[in-house]
Amino acid sequence: MEYRHLGRSGLIVSEIAYGNWLTHGSQVEEDAATACVRAALDVGITTFDTADVYAQTRAESVLGRALKGERREGLEILTKVFWPTGPGHNDRGLSRKHIMESIDNSLRRLQTDHVDLYQAHRYDRFTPLEETMEAFADVVHSGKAHYIGVSEWTADQIRRAHALARELRIPLVSNQPQYSALWRIIEGEVVPTSEELGLGQIVFSPVAQGVLTGKYLPGQQPPAGSRATDDKGGANMIGRWMRDDLLARVQELKPLAADAGLSLAQLAVAWVLQNRNVSAAIVGASRPEQVAENAKASGVRLDAEVMAKIEQILEPVAVTDPLKVHENVPTARP
């Protein structure tokens, strides 16, 4: 495992991070989830990403139990706040009330007295940004979080938050966007802004919800038990990629992966890590062996010719429009 600084901060993270968005507390039994966490630790992953909303707060609890007994100073634990975690009208968003209550609840579930990175899971159009950043400042100054990050924010939102963070003397160091060889919308505006301001990207879905593993074949039904057959939400998330023209393009990547000695999934993860603004790629797993396989993408250097061939194959089906970032920012109260 190799490690990188998170943006221009002093915090070092494993360039492969383990995330439990669609697994812990929902799709995977706790014993299997714990085995995946153990596998992550065994391959040198030290960075673990979760959120209070995952599996209706259960994912944080599962991760907390799985990491119990580990040396806390040797881990980077990341969580998030924004989406609803209860029935009340203040159980959501980035108000001071919700942030201050949510950090305490997350720490209790994670069985720790601090998180290394506390992230705004989306931008809150209904709370003044000043209120949000002042609440984050109190979280940092109280020692409950070391650093602050955002997730799926636009370049303009990041710039305004960064200016306030400097005034409040707190370290805003990261953005967590969706990013893969198929979903490249951050490259136009978010990445240049982040490079200028010193933020690093902690990217999720580097294999495009599994499409870039090559297991979905054009003209064929999805494999039984795959995310495309999951009626708990997975099928909806992957639906945008389930087109025969796109799936055929992904199959064209197989010779490139084979020549590099990689699986298609490893090639996909390695591809996002070639972006110098990416500090870590988040991988999830339902089985320990998946963690070990994905971790092999760490340290891989793809030469310019391979990168150009990937670009040529996927360019007709890849999404690059920077305005697409607005699709992931709610326009109504969550």
N, C-alpha and C positions, 0 to 999 in steps of 0.2 A: 504494500500500500504506500502510495505517495501522498504528500500533504501540501497544502497551499495556504497562503494568507487569505483571510476573508477581506476582499478589497484591499485597501491600503491600511487596514487596521493591523494591530499586533496579534490578533486571534488567528490561530492556525487550526484548520479543519482537515479532515480526511477528504481527498478529492472524490471518493465515493462515499456518500452519506446513506444511511439506512432510514427509510421512511415507512410509516405504518398507516397511510391514508386509507386504503381500501382493504386492509387485512385485519389488523389487530382489533379484537372486540366485535368483529362482524363476520367476515368470510373465513377466518382462520381460528381454530380452537386455540385456547391459551397455551397449551403445551407446545403446539407447533409454532406459535408466535414466539415463545421463549426460545425454542430451538433455533429459530431464525436470528434472533438477537445474539445468541451465543455464537452462531456461525459468523455473524458480522464482526464480533469482537475477535474471533479467532483469526480472521484475515486482516486485522489491523484497522478496521473501521472504528473510529472514535466519535463520529458525529451522528446524532440520532435526531430525526425531525418528526414532530407530531403536531397536533392542534387540539384545542379543547373541543371542537365540534366533531372530530372524527369518531365515528361509531357512538355518537351522542355522549361523549366524554369518556367512554370506556377505553378508547385507544391509549389515552394518557395513563390510565390506571394500569393497563397491561404492560406498557413500557416501563412504568415505575417499578412494578414487581420484577420484571425481567432484568432490570439493571441493579436491583438491590444487592448490596454487598460489593459492587464494583468501586474502585477508587474514584471518587467524584472528580478529583482534580485531573484525572486522565480522560474525562469525557467532555464532549460538547453537546449539551441538550438544548434543543430548539423547540419552541412551541409558538402558538399563534392565538390571536383574539380577533373576533369580529362577528362571525356567524352565530345564529341563535343557539343558546345552550339551555334554554328554559322557556316557559310559556309567557313570562312577563314581557311587557313592552320595553323594559330596560335590560333584558337578558340578551342583548345584541348590540352591534354597532361599536363605535369607538368613543363613546361618551366617557367622561371621567369616572362616573359610577360603574359602568360595565368593566372598564379596564382595571380599576382598583380591586373590584370584587373577583374578576376573572383570574388575575395573576395569583391571588391567594388560593383559589380553587385549583388552579393548575399545579401549583407547588405541592398542595396536599396530595393530589392524585399521583404526581410524579415522585413523591417521597423525597423531596429535596428542598433546600432553603433558597435556592436560586436557579434560574435558567441562564444559560450562556447567551442566548439570543431570543428576544421577545419580539414577535413580528405582527404587524397589522395585516390581517389576512386578506383584506380588501380595503379600498378607499371608502370612507364614509362621507357621502355627499350631504348628509343631514346633521353633521356635527362640525362646528368650527375646527379647522385644522389646528388652531392655537390651543384649543381645549385638549385635543388629542395629544399633541406633542408635550404639553405641560404635564399631563397625566403620565406619559411615558418617562418624562424627566424624573418625576417623583418615584416611579418604579425603579429606575436606575440608581438614583441617589439614596434610596432605601436599601440598596444591595440585593434586590429581588431579581434583577437582571443585569448582566454586564454590558450588553450591547442591544441596540434596537435595529430592527429591519422592517421591510414592507414586503408585500406579495401582490404581484399583478398590478402595480401602480404604473401610471403613464409617466413619461419623461417629465412633463410639467409638474405633476404631483410630487414626484421625487425631488425635483429642484426646490419647490416651495417648502417641503418638509425638511430638506437638508439645511436650508437657510435658518429655519426655526431651531433645528437641532444645534447648530453652531451657537446661536444666541443663548440657548439653554445649557450649553456645555455638556451635551450627551452625544455618544457615538452612534450615528446612523450609518451602518456599514454594509447593508445588503438589501437585495431585492430577490424575491423568490418567484420567478415566472415559469410558465410552461415553455419548454424549448426542446426542439429536436430537429433532425434533418428534414422533417416534414412541416414543422411549425416554427417559423423563423422570424416572427413579427418583432421581436425585441431588437433585432440587428439594426434596424433603421434609425431609431431614436433613443430607445432605452439604454442600449449598450454604450453608445457614445456619451450620453449624459452621465451614466454611471462611472465610466472611465474618467471623465473630467472631475467628478465629485469624490471619487475614491470608493465607490460602492462595488461589491462583487456580486455576481449572480450565483444563487443556489438553485439550480434548475430542477423542475420536476417533469415527469413523463418523458425522459430522454429516449425511450423506445416507443413513444406515441401509443401509450396504453397497450403495448404488446404487438402492434402492427409491424414494427421494425424487427421483430424476431423472425419474421418470415413464415410463421405458422398458419397464417390466413392465406389461402390460395384462391386466385381468381376462378370464378365459376363453380366454387365448391362451398358447401355449408361449413360454418365455423366448427372447429373441433369441440366435442362434448366437454363441458366443464370449463371452457375458456371464457375470458371476460366478455366476449361478444355474445355469449349465451346467458350471461348473468342478468336476471330480472330484478336485481336490487339496485340497479343504476349503472352498472358497468357497460351494458349494451348501449345505453344512450350516449355514454361518454365516447365510446369507440366508433359510434355510427358514422361520424364524418369521414372516417378513413376506409370504410368498407365498400369501396368501389373497385370494380374489376381493373380499370385502367391504372389505378394507384397500386393495387396489390401486385399487378404484373410488373410495375416498375421496381417494387421492393424485391421481387424475385431476381431481377437483374443485378442486384447487389451481391448475390451469393458468391460469384467467382471472385469478386474483390475481397470479400471477407476470407474466403478460403486461401487466397494468395497471401494474405496478411497473417494467416494462422489464427483467425478469430472466428467466433460464431457471429451471426448477424446481430444478435443483441449486443455483444461486446463491441462490434464495429460501431453500432449506433451510440453507445455510451462514450466510446473513445472519440467519436466525431464531435460531440458537444464539448468535450474536454480540450479540444484543439483551440477553442475560443479563449483567448487570453483573459477575458473578463469573467469567465466562469470559474468560480472558486470550488464548487462541488456539484456533482450530479447525484440526485436522489434516486435510489433504486428501492423497490419494494420486493417482497417475496412471500410466497405461501409455503415454500419448502427450503430447508437450509442449503441444499445444493445450488439453488438459484442464486443465493447470496454469493457463494464461492465463485460461481461462474461469472457473474456480473463484475465482481471485484477484479477479475483478470484484465479488465479494461484500464485499470489504473496504470499509469506510466507508459501507455502505448503512444507512440508518435507516428501519426499517419503522414506520409510524405505528400508533397504538393501534387504529384500526379494522381495519387489515390483520391485526394480531396477534390481534384478537378473532375475525376470520373464520377464520383458520387454526385457532385453538382450537376453534371450533364444528365445523369439518369433521373434525378429527382426534380430538377428545375420545373418541368411542366406540371407537377402535382404539388409542389411545396407551397405553403402559404407564407408570404413575405410582407403583406400590406401592414405597415405599422399602425394604421387605424384600427386593426382588428383587436388591439389590446383593449379597446373600449368594450368589446363583447363580454369581457370577464369582470367588468366593474358594474355592480348593481345600480340601477337607476331608481329603485324604490327601496324602502326599508326592508332589510333582510327578514 
